[in-house]
Structure formats: structure tokens, C-alpha cells
């Protein structure tokens, strides 16, 4: 498995795939950390075109239960583990939203519009033939301290997996990592959210 082909296939998260595949091929199990969040072209363009005002990003946390249990890491195929960049997948989601807002010129600490969220579901599976990833969060927007938006959104993906761990594990990790960008994209696309943050 060539490093160049992995990077081309997985884009920004390609280094996760490369590191994971190399570990599996030469050492057995993999322990990988997601890259730090950065703005994505699609989400940034949608934010710029949305008519949204500048906003601040507040508290992001994991709900008690399975979301909290998975907040510090997920694993597939035994002890192959993926960890968030700052030790919390809730913070990974916060950082993703913050990165998109900053890249769009809409991040403003202390703004009258504030976004917070609670991660309600966080799953990753990569069986011998099927894989599944799911990330859900309840987002809240307050304007001048008043609730303007309160809604749970879900980003999910399922795919066919390889029997070979060196292929299946990095693929699962990268598909899971993409859920953070996808969930933020769903938030930006929601007409009710756009109405809550419009100028």
C-alpha cells in the first residue's frame, strides 16, 4: 500500500491512514490521533453565502452514557484505537466548528450569538464485511442570552470493509474523522440554524 495513493484517497486525513496502515503492517495494532481540526472549502463557502453574523463557540460536552464512554477514544478490530486531538471528541467537534467559522471570518469571541452542543451519540464499527460510523449532537444557539435554536443533528456513514485489517482500519478511521466535517455541514445547511444566526 503506497503512501502516495493513501494520501490522494483520503486527502487531509491521509496521514491518519498512512500511520495506521504502516503500524498494522509492521507492528500489529494501531493507536492513532485525529489531526487538529481545520476549515473545509465546502463548509466555509456555505458559511460565507449564508448571511450569518459573527458568532462565538461555547461549551461542547458529551452526554452521559455511550457518548461519554466513547468521548476519549474509539476502537475497531480489537485494540486498534483512534483518539481525539485534545483528548475529547466533543472538543474535536467544537474545534471543527470553530475552524470553519474562523476560516469564514465569522468567529468572534464575545459575540451576541453563541453556539454550544452536547454530543449524544458517537460510534465506530468495522466488521469483516461492513463498517458503520455515527456522530450526533444537540446544538443550541442563543442570541443575547435567549434560545434561538435547539436541535439534534446526525452524521452517519456505512460502507463495505475489507477482511484485511491494514486496509479496513485506516479506512474506518478516516471515514469516522470525516463525520465531524459532515456534521458541521449539516448544521450550516439547516434552514432553522441559518435563521437563528442571520444578521
N, C-alpha and C positions, 0 to 999 in steps of 0.2 A: 504494500500500500504506500504510494508515494506521497510525500508531504505536500508537494505542489497540488496534486489532484484533490487532496483533502481540503486544502485552503480554498481552492477555487469553488469547491462544492458547498462549503459551509460559511464562506465569507468571513465576517468579523469574528465569529466564534470558531473559526477553523483551527486556531491554536489549541482550543479545548480538545477537538477531535484528534489533532496530531499528538498531543501529550497523552491522551487516553489510549490511542492505538499503540503508541510506542511502549507504554507501560504494560499493556496487555500482551503484546508480542514478546517482550523481553523480560517481564518480571511477574506476570500473572495478574494481580488485581490493581485497580487504578483508584487513586484518590486525587480528585481534580477540583479546582476552584473556578467558579464562573468569572469571566473578565469583568472589570468595572463597567458600569453602565455608560453608554454614550448615545447621543441623539441619532435617530434614524431618518433618512431622507423623506420617506413617506409620511411619517408622523409629524415631522417638522413642517412640511409643506401644508399638511392639513390644518395644523395649528395656525399657521400664518394666514390661511384663507378663511379661517373660522369666524373672524371678527371678535375673538376673545380678548378680554382685557388682561393685563398683567395680574399674576396671582402668586400666592405663596403655598408651599407644600408643608403640611403639618405632620401630625403623628401617623405612622403606619405601624400596625401591630398584627400579630397572628391571633386568631380566635382560639379559645380553649378547645382541646380535643385534637383531632387528627392534623389540623392545620398547624397547631402549636408543636405537636410532636415532630412534624417534618420541617419546622422552621429553620433548623440549623444544618440540615443536610438530607439528601435523598440517596437511595442506593438501588442498584439493579444488578441482577445476576450475581447474587451473593454479596461480597464485600466491596464491590465497585461503587465508590461514593462520589457525589457531587456536592460541593459546599458553596454557599453564597459568598460574595466578595467581602462583605463586612460581618459575617457570622450570623446573618438573619435574612431569610428570603423575603420577609416583609420589608426590610430595609432595601433589599435589591429592587423590589417593585417601586419603592419611594424614589430611589436613585434613578431608576429608569424614567419615571415621570419627570423628575427634576431635570434630568439631562435633556429631555425633549423640550421642556419649557425654556431652558437656558439657550438651547440652540435656536429656538424660535424667537428669542428676545422677549419672552413673556414671564420670566422668573423674577419676582420682586418680593424679597423678604419684607414682611410688614404690610403687604397689600391687603385691601379690604376683602378680597376674595381668597379663601383658604380651602385647600383640599386635604382631606385625611382619608384613611382607609383601614379596613380590617380584612386581612386575608382569611377567607372562610374555607378554602379547600386548596390542597397542594399535593398532587400525586404524580408519580412517575413509575411506569412498569415497562419492562422489556422482556417479554417471554420468548420462547423459542421460535414463535411464528408471528406474534402480534405485539405491538407496543402501544402505549397509551400515556398521554400527559394531560394534566388538567390543573388549571390555576384559576381560582375565583376570589373575588374581593368585593366587599361592600364599600363603595365610595360615597363620601359625603362632601358637599360643598356648602360653605357658609359665606354669606355676604353681609358684612357689617354685623357679624355675630348671629345672623338669622339663617336657619336651614333653608337652602335653595335647591338642594339635590340630595337624594338618598336612595341608592340603587345598587344591587348586586349584579356584577357582570362576570362572565365566564369566558376564558380562552381554553380551548381543548384541541387535541390533535390525536389521531390514531394512525398507525402505519404498519406495514409488514416488516418484520425484523429478520435478521439473518441468524442462522444457527450459530455462526462463528462470533464469539464474544468480541474479538478485535474489530469487528465491523459493527455489531449491534450496539455495543456500549457507547462508543463515541457518537453514533447516530442518535441514540436516545438522549444523551446529554445535550447535544446541540438542538434537538427538537424541543427539549424542555426549556433551554435557555431562551429560545425564540418566543416562548409563551409570554414573557414579560413585555416584550415589544408589542406583541399581538394584543394583550390585554389593555395596554395603554392606548393602542389604536382603536379598540372598541369603545373606550371611554371618550376619546376625541370624536368619534363618529356618532355618538348618541345625541340625537336632537335635543333631548331634555338637558343633557350636560351643556351643550352649546348655548342653550337658552339661559342656563344658570350663570354662565361666565361671560356672556356677551357684554360689550362695552355699554 
